[in-house]
Amino acid sequence: MTVTALRNLHVPIPDHIHSRLKQHSKSIGLPATALVREAIERWLDERDRQQLDDAIAAYAMQTAGSQDDLDPVVEEAGLEALAALDEERS
């Protein structure tokens, strides 16, 4: 079993947020720290996904129409697949 080192982070929050957090914590029976930890992890995961999406989009924009974008083998396979679909529909 791997033991993960834990670090403390002091995050001042307004009373109304603290009250809501405590209310939700009590209603689902989990410590507030567990809820906050999960929320932070979800936010970080979403940021990582967004950064990857942004990098892919930037690469696509940069290479659009270039030799990196237009693979002749893939293009030919796509045209053949479309032709086959046209024949099936006829």
ABEGO torsion letter per residue (X at the ends): XBBBBBBBBBBBBBAAAAAAAAAAAAAAGBBAAAAAAAAAAAAAAAAAAAAAAAAAAAAAAAABGBAAABBAAAAAAAAAAAAAAAAAAX
